[in-house]
Amino acid sequence: MPLNIVVCLKQIPNPDLQFQIAPDGKDIKRDALNYKLNGADEYALEEGVRLKEKSGGRVVALTAGPKRTEQMLREALAKGADEVIRIAFDEAAAYDVGKVSRLLAAAIRTMPHDLVLTGVQSDDLVNSATGGLVAGLLGLPHASVVTRVEVKGNGLEVACELEGGLQRLYSIALPAVLTIQFGANTPRYAPLPAIMKAARQPIRELSPAALGFASWEAVPLPYTFAVRGLSPPAAKGHAEMITGSVDEQAKKLAQFLRDKGFGRR
């Protein structure tokens, strides 16, 4: 059964970098950062492309972000997406997951969608909320932490990860929204010819008017959101270096463990 698949992608600052808080205290310094595709979204994109290869259909990669996200979208094209769309929402931090989810849902309403995929969470904010919010806004069934997807008749059979290494199988009707877990598949590398072809393909851009809004500030929200301030985590505890010969270190470590209550009485 051919599927119209929409994969929601997010671009995040490279988590290997050292971050500094901006002078206003409400964001990190972004002028020297480099960015990458969110880790869990790599698995969502791969799952979408695999489903297309098995069952037919199309994969549309969708993001809400500034111009720099176009590099990420071209990577999605090189890995198998048929079309890429950027919601021209230029807020660099985009901390408000509720607003971003409303933008994504508004864009998805404008296109055919049998299946919407997101990563299980973002590596920067770790809200684990976008997929569920998009499903609620669209009024679609939803499954989270998905590790396996199979087309069964006119619906899907999905495996969801539970605590303790357990999995639960669900049958879910289409259209639906799934959030894909880390490790659900092995994301592919883009071959060089596909990268070169993707560099020439167009990227569709959606303005506020295209989604029915007067401006990005006019997106209706049932709450008020503002960042009051960011701060680095407070240091807790300290490291104690054990010096001396190997025998002396062993004795000191054994005494330390006894003092902490780990030794036999």
ZAMARGU-4260 file (C-alpha; in steps of 0.2 Angstrom, whole numbers, plus 5000, padded with zeros to 4 digits):
<rodrens>
0) 5000/5000/5000 | 5008/5016/4994 | 5010/5029/5009 | 5012/5048/5009 | 5025/5050/5023
5) 5029/5066/5031 | 5045/5066/5042 | 5047/5080/5054 | 5066/5085/5056 | 5075/5097/5068
10) 5092/5104/5067 | 5101/5106/5083 | 5118/5113/5089 | 5132/5100/5088 | 5131/5092/5106
15) 5150/5089/5106 | 5153/5108/5107 | 5155/5119/5123 | 5140/5130/5125 | 5140/5148/5133
20) 5125/5158/5138 | 5122/5174/5128 | 5123/5191/5137 | 5104/5193/5139 | 5104/5176/5148
25) 5090/5169/5138 | 5099/5159/5125 | 5116/5151/5121 | 5128/5160/5110 | 5125/5154/5093
30) 5137/5164/5082 | 5151/5151/5082 | 5140/5135/5083 | 5139/5122/5069 | 5123/5112/5068
35) 5117/5094/5064 | 5102/5084/5061 | 5094/5078/5078 | 5099/5061/5082 | 5082/5053/5084
40) 5076/5061/5068 | 5089/5052/5058 | 5080/5036/5063 | 5063/5043/5059 | 5070/5048/5041
45) 5077/5031/5038 | 5061/5022/5044 | 5051/5033/5032 | 5063/5029/5017 | 5062/5011/5021
50) 5043/5011/5021 | 5043/5020/5005 | 5055/5007/4997 | 5045/4992/5003 | 5027/4999/5000
55) 5029/5013/4988 | 5023/5031/4990 | 5033/5047/4994 | 5043/5054/5008 | 5042/5073/5012
60) 5054/5080/5025 | 5048/5095/5034 | 5056/5107/5046 | 5052/5123/5055 | 5068/5134/5056
65) 5079/5147/5049 | 5089/5147/5032 | 5103/5136/5039 | 5091/5121/5040 | 5092/5120/5021
70) 5108/5110/5023 | 5099/5097/5034 | 5085/5096/5021 | 5097/5093/5007 | 5104/5079/5017
75) 5087/5072/5018 | 5085/5073/4999 | 5101/5064/4997 | 5096/5050/5009 | 5079/5046/5000
80) 5067/5060/5003 | 5057/5065/4988 | 5053/5083/4993 | 5058/5095/5007 | 5049/5109/5015
85) 5055/5123/5026 | 5043/5133/5037 | 5052/5149/5037 | 5051/5151/5056 | 5067/5161/5059
90) 5067/5160/5078 | 5085/5153/5082 | 5081/5145/5099 | 5063/5139/5096 | 5061/5134/5114
95) 5042/5134/5113 | 5038/5116/5108 | 5019/5120/5108 | 5021/5134/5095 | 5033/5123/5084
100) 5021/5109/5085 | 5007/5120/5079 | 5017/5126/5064 | 5021/5108/5059 | 5003/5103/5061
105) 4997/5117/5051 | 5009/5113/5037 | 5005/5094/5037 | 4986/5099/5035 | 4991/5107/5018
110) 4998/5091/5011 | 4993/5072/5009 | 4998/5063/5024 | 4995/5044/5028 | 5009/5043/5041
115) 5019/5057/5051 | 5035/5052/5059 | 5046/5061/5071 | 5061/5056/5082 | 5057/5051/5100
120) 5065/5067/5107 | 5077/5081/5103 | 5095/5080/5109 | 5095/5098/5114 | 5078/5101/5123
125) 5073/5083/5127 | 5055/5087/5128 | 5049/5071/5120 | 5033/5081/5116 | 5032/5086/5097
130) 5025/5070/5091 | 5011/5068/5103 | 5007/5087/5101 | 5006/5085/5082 | 4995/5070/5084
135) 4983/5079/5096 | 4982/5094/5085 | 4979/5084/5069 | 4967/5072/5079 | 4977/5057/5074
140) 4981/5041/5083 | 4999/5041/5090 | 5012/5028/5096 | 5028/5033/5105 | 5045/5025/5107
145) 5042/5015/5091 | 5056/5002/5087 | 5047/4993/5072 | 5034/4997/5059 | 5026/4985/5047
150) 5012/4989/5035 | 4997/4977/5039 | 4982/4978/5027 | 4976/4996/5028 | 4985/5000/5044
155) 5001/4997/5054 | 5008/4985/5066 | 5020/4994/5078 | 5032/4989/5092 | 5034/5001/5106
160) 5048/5000/5119 | 5043/4998/5137 | 5054/4998/5153 | 5064/4983/5157 | 5068/4979/5139
165) 5049/4974/5135 | 5040/4978/5120 | 5021/4980/5116 | 5013/4977/5099 | 4999/4989/5093
170) 4988/4989/5078 | 4986/5007/5073 | 4974/5014/5059 | 4980/5026/5046 | 4983/5041/5046
175) 4994/5041/5061 | 5009/5049/5070 | 5023/5039/5076 | 5039/5044/5086 | 5054/5033/5082
180) 5066/5027/5095 | 5085/5027/5094 | 5092/5011/5087 | 5075/5007/5077 | 5086/5004/5062
185) 5103/5009/5054 | 5103/5026/5046 | 5111/5025/5029 | 5125/5036/5022 | 5121/5047/5007
190) 5130/5042/4991 | 5140/5056/4983 | 5129/5056/4967 | 5114/5058/4978 | 5122/5073/4987
195) 5126/5081/4971 | 5109/5079/4964 | 5101/5086/4981 | 5111/5102/4980 | 5102/5106/4964
200) 5084/5102/4970 | 5072/5115/4976 | 5067/5118/4994 | 5049/5124/4996 | 5047/5137/5009
205) 5031/5141/5019 | 5027/5158/5025 | 5015/5162/5039 | 5001/5167/5026 | 5003/5150/5018
210) 4998/5142/5035 | 4984/5154/5038 | 4993/5166/5050 | 4996/5184/5049 | 5013/5182/5056
215) 5023/5170/5067 | 5018/5181/5082 | 5000/5179/5078 | 5000/5160/5080 | 4986/5157/5093
220) 4992/5148/5109 | 4981/5143/5124 | 4996/5149/5135 | 5009/5162/5137 | 5027/5156/5135
225) 5043/5166/5139 | 5061/5161/5143 | 5065/5169/5160 | 5084/5164/5160 | 5096/5151/5157
230) 5110/5145/5169 | 5123/5132/5169 | 5120/5117/5181 | 5126/5119/5198 | 5142/5109/5202
235) 5138/5095/5214 | 5151/5086/5225 | 5169/5084/5220 | 5182/5072/5213 | 5195/5065/5225
240) 5211/5059/5218 | 5219/5044/5227 | 5238/5045/5226 | 5252/5033/5231 | 5258/5016/5225
245) 5246/5003/5218 | 5245/4995/5235 | 5243/5011/5244 | 5229/5016/5232 | 5220/4999/5235
250) 5221/5001/5254 | 5214/5019/5253 | 5200/5015/5241 | 5195/5000/5252 | 5195/5011/5267
255) 5185/5024/5258 | 5172/5012/5253 | 5171/5005/5271 | 5169/5023/5277 | 5154/5025/5265
260) 5146/5010/5271 | 5150/4998/5256 | 5162/4987/5266 | 5157/4971/5275 | 5153/4973/5293
</rodrens>
